[in-house]
Amino acid sequence: MRKWIVAGNWKMHNTIAESIALARAIKEGFSGSANGEVVVAPPFTALSAVGDALKGSAVRLAAQNMYSEDKGAFTGEISPVMLKDAGCACVIIGHSERRKFFSETDDGVNAKVKKALAAGLKPIVCVGETDEERVQGVTQSVVGRQVRGALAGVEKLDDVVIAYEPVWAIGTGKVATSAQAEEVHAFVRGLIRELFGAAAEELRILYGGSVTKDNVAELAAMEDIDGALVGGASLKPDGFLGIIAKMP
Ligand code: 13P
């Protein structure tokens, strides 16, 4: 049985004070579960404070991005060592917003994934097709290229999580149907089986894109959907706790 993961990606939202308040509300509302794990990814400026606020809880801390070097003259970047120092257990890598607005490539994502693993951070690697790509019928080739690219040279999958986030479903309220999502999740697991063998059965593949407490149960019923990466609905305690409550 793969343990479900509900991860909240706060994106560029929340001051430190707002982040602490949200973290406290989540901590109060989630006392731990045998079925699943809960992760929150605040902005960099709030990581340390949220880490403190979450002490003694089962909620784990993630960053939304990192650079692929430990330290050096890379103005404006944050290293995996710094993320560990701030209390992070996980890091989101290759989110479509980073690919789109900050020109992240499959090679760059790959370098970050390898560096995160070497530093003891669990990467949540995001993949997903755009609306145009879906219409053109190239969803599997795009997602396949992103998965192969992100994991090139990775030896062990133990600490890797993949998040399938169709770009057209992000922040649009247009959630993929459970059948659409399952089709891609099953494809990804099949590809991982080809690349890594039996480890594919343990790999968690999260779905992201307009997940809410009202649609998560249908997604959770799918064989190859092992969690949710949540944007908008993770910014309010009710919305996020409502999703957590539906973990299968
Ligand atoms: P929304 O849940 O707001 O669609 O965002 C999804 C996402 O991008 C999570 O990383």
Boltz pocket constraint, residues with backbone or C-beta under 6 A from the ligand:
constraints:
  - pocket:
      binder: B
      contacts: [[A, 9], [A, 95], [A, 165], [A, 169], [A, 170], [A, 171], [A, 172], [A, 173], [A, 208], [A, 209], [A, 210], [A, 211], [A, 229], [A, 230], [A, 231], [A, 232], [A, 233]]
      max_distance: 6.0
